[in-house]
């Protein structure tokens, strides 16, 4: 997806992401995007068609890269637990680097609106789930992972923990004494990621 876009299209998507995240999808017009991007309305319509198609392009642009990363991970020579740890690291890093789009998705999904109808986004999620299934099955075949796992609930466990932390940022900054954006992001990359890894490991592996 990323390679199919030219510089102007990417610029439009970046502006749209900022405005959608700040004002919501309904609160942002194509004219707003046009003005901020300094590109005329006709050009945006030419590239993307409707505002809904622009949102769909933005979602795909920001989320499709994970599919390739997961495909590469499947082929890596790693033990099952190490592979799952790396998958979680990829997920959390991807989420943290794309806060804007996930804020938009969270809002749209919560309001039960158009993102639920984005078939292409659904296909990406299915492909990512398939990659996770392959990694879990590999661990099960090696006798490392339990057989009685509901694989479909692992992704919401990973994402839910991250999003709760992100949505309650001021609270966690205060109680964890995270005084700068750098400290907050470092905490996510280290402590929060490790917590999620240990949680998933506890769900997947047999008690020793």
N, C-alpha and C positions, 0 to 999 in steps of 0.2 A: 504493500500500500504506500509506504513512505517514498519508494523510488518512483512511483507513478505521478507524484505531485511536483509542480514547478514552484519556484520561489514565491510567486505572487499567491498561489493557492495556499502554501504553507503560512504565509504572512496573514492571510484572511482567517485561516483556522486558529492561529495563535491569538489574534484579536478576538475572535468569536469565543474562544475558551475563556479568556479573561472576563469578557462582558457577561457570558452565560453564568459564570461562577459568581460574579458580583450581583447581577440583577435578575438571574433566573432566565429560563428560556423564553417564557411568556413576556417578561419585562424587557427583553432585548429585541429590537427590530433590525431588519437588514440595513435600514438607513443608519442606525447607530453603528453597526459594524463597518459600513461603508465610510462613514465620517472618521471613525477612529483609525481605520486602516489606510485612509486617504486613497481609496479605490472606488470608482463609481459603482452605483447599484447594479447597472446593467452587466458589468464585469463579474460581479458576484453571482448574479443569476445565470450568466453564461457558464461559469465554472461549476456551480452546484445546483442550480434549479431553485428549489424551494428552501425555506429556512429549515424544514425538517430534514431535507437531504444534506444540508450543511452540517446539522447536528450529527447525522449518521456518519458523514465523512470524518468529522472530528473524532467521534468515538472509535472508529476503525483506525484512524491515524495514530491515536494514542494507545490503543490496546492490542493491536495486531502483532506487535513485535514480540510479545511474550510467547506466542505460539512457536516461533522459530527457536527461541532460547530453550523452551521445554523439549522440543524435538532433539536439539543438540544434547541436552542433559540425558535423555533416554539412552543415547549411544555411548555415554561416558562410562569408563571402567571404574565405577565406584561401588562400594558396599551399599546395601539398601538404605540404612539409616543415614549415611553420608549423603546419599542422593536426595533423600527427603529433606535433609537439612539445607542442601543447596537450593532445592525447589522453593522452600520457605524464604530463604534469603533473596531469591529472584523475585518472588511475589512481593515481599515487603519493600524491597528497593524500588520496584516498579511502581508500587502504590505511592511511595513517598516522593518519587520524582514526578508523579503526575497527579498531584493533589487536586488541581483545578478540575480536571475531567471527572475524577471520581466524586468530587463534591457535586458536580452537575448530575451525574448518574444517580447519586444517593437521593438528591432532591426529586428528580424525575420519577424514580422508582417509588419513592415514598408517596408521591402524589398520584401514583398509578396512571401515569400518562404515557407519552409516546415512546419512551425508550423501551418499554415492554413490547412494543410492536416492531422494534428493529430486528428483523430476521437475521441480518448479517452479524449483528452483535451476538445474538443467540448462538449462531454457528461457531463463533470464536470461543464462546464459553464451553460449548460442547467439545470442541477440539482440545481445549485446555484440560477439561475433565478426562478426556480419553488418554491424554499424556499421563495424567496423575494415576489413572487406573493401571496403565502399563507398568509404571514404577511400583505401585503397590502389589500388583500380581507377581512381579519379579521377586519382591521381598517375601511374598507368601510361598512361592515355589521353592525358595531357599530356606524356608522354615524360620525366617526372622520375624515376619509380621503375622499377626493373628489372622485367622480366617473369618472371624465374625465381625468384620469392620463394615460400617456403612460408608463406603468411599465417597458418596455424594455429599456427605455432611462434613468432610474434612476441609473443603474450601471455605464454607461459611465459618468454620471454627477459626481458620487462619485470618480471613478478612474481617470477621466480626471483632476479633481482639484488636486488630489494627485500627479499625474505624471507631471503636469505643474510645480508644486512646486519643485518636485524632479529633473526634468530635468534642471531647472534654479537655482540649489542650490547656486552657487557662488553669483548670483544676489540677492537672498533673504537673504543670510547670511550677505551681505553688507548692504542692506537697512533696515533690521530688527535688525542689530547689534547682530547677532548670532555668537559669536566668537569661540565657541568650538563645537565639535560633540555632546556633551551632551546637550548643549543649543539648537542646531538644532533639535535633536530628541525629546526633551521636548516640543518644540514649535509644532511639528507635533502631539504629543500625546494630547496636550491641545488645543491651539488656532486653529490650522488648522482643527483638528477633530471637534471642536465645530462649526467652520465656515461651514463645510460640513453638519453637523447635522442641523444647522439652515436653510441652503439653501434647504435641502431636506424637512424639516418640512414646509417651506413656499410653496413649490410645492404641498405638500400633503394635507395640511389642509385648511379649509375654513377661509376666512378673518373674523377677529372679528369686 
